[in-house]
Amino acid sequence: MATAPAPETLRKRKDFVAAARARKAATPGLILQRRARNDESSVVRVGFTASKKVGNAVMRNRAKRRLRALAREVLSQRGTPGHDFVLIARRDATIGRAFDDLRRDLISALDRIEQGTR
């Protein structure tokens, strides 16, 4: 079985701002934003955010590491080509939540965005 390519990482602020205006779904462990790009690219791009509300630098980095691992695992399989995804860490949840629960949260958020519900 061939593995899907890992998603590219968003790095420019304008991409994060554009995703903030798009569809979003909140779950107990994370917030997911998804934006359709208007290009012919078939690549999935993903960005990660952890504000200072999440904690100090060590906690923010741990939250982003967990979100990156989650994106590699889930979005490489279920991400929609030609879309940008932003995963936002939640205070007291992203770090302390079991990884299996985070995986279920991300899959649930993806399903809700696909269906058009929040």
N, C-alpha and C positions, 0 to 999 in steps of 0.2 A: 504494500500500500504506500503510495507516494504521499509525502507530507506536504501540506500547503505552505507557501512561503510565509515567513514571519512578517507581520505588518510593519510598515515604515513608521518612523516616529515624527510627530509634528514638532516643529521647533520655532516657528514664527508666530508672534503674537496675533497677527491678523487672522491666522487659521483658528486660533483658540477663540477669538472674538466672534468670528463667523459661526463657529460651532455653538457658541452660547446663545445665538439667536435661533437655533434650529430645534428639532425635537429633543425632548429629554424625558428621562424616566428615573425616579428616585426609588431606591430600595434601602433596607436597613443598613447595608454595608457600604454602599457606594451610590454615586449619581452618574448616569450615563447620558451623554449628549451625542447625537448623530446628525451629520449634515451631508447631504448629497452634493458632490462637486459637479461642476458643469464642464467636465473635461472627459476625454475618451479613455483616461487611464483606468486600468483594471486593478490597480493596487489599492489595498486597504491601508489607511493611515490612522495612527492612534496617538493621542497625547495624554499626559498624566498631570494632575494638579493635586496639590495638598497645601492648603492655606495654613497660616500660623495658628488657626483655631485647632488644627489637628494636634499641635504640640511643638516641641522644640525641633531643631534640625534633625536630630537622630530619629525622632518619631516620624517626621515628615518623610525622611528618606526611607524608613522601613515601610511606611504606607505605600510609597511609590514603587518600591521593589515588589511588594505583594501585588500591586495592580499590574505591573509589567509582566510578572509571571502569569497572572490571570489572563491578560491579553494574549500572550503567546499561546496559551493553551486553548482559549475559547475563540478569540477573534480570528485566529489563523484558520479555523474550521468554519465558523458561523458568521464571520464578518462579510458585509455586502461590498463587493468590489465597486470602486468609484465613490466610496463614502469615507468621511472622516469621523472618527469616534474620539471622544474625550472622556476619560474616567476620572472622577473627582472623589478623593478620599473624604470620608465622613468622620467627624470628631468622635472619639471613643468607640468607633465601630470597625473601621477598616483594619486597624492593628489587632484588636482583641477578638475579632470574629474568626471562627474556624474557616480554614481555606475552602472546605467543601461548601460551607454556607455562602461564602463569597462567590464561588462558582455558580451556585444556584441563583444568587442575586443577579449576577451578570446575565445569565441565560434568561431569567425572568424579565429583566429590563429590555433585552434584545427582542423578546417576544412581544412585549407591550408596545414597543416603538413600532414594530412591524405591523401590529394590529391597529395602531393609531390611538391607543389609550395611554393614559398617564398612569 
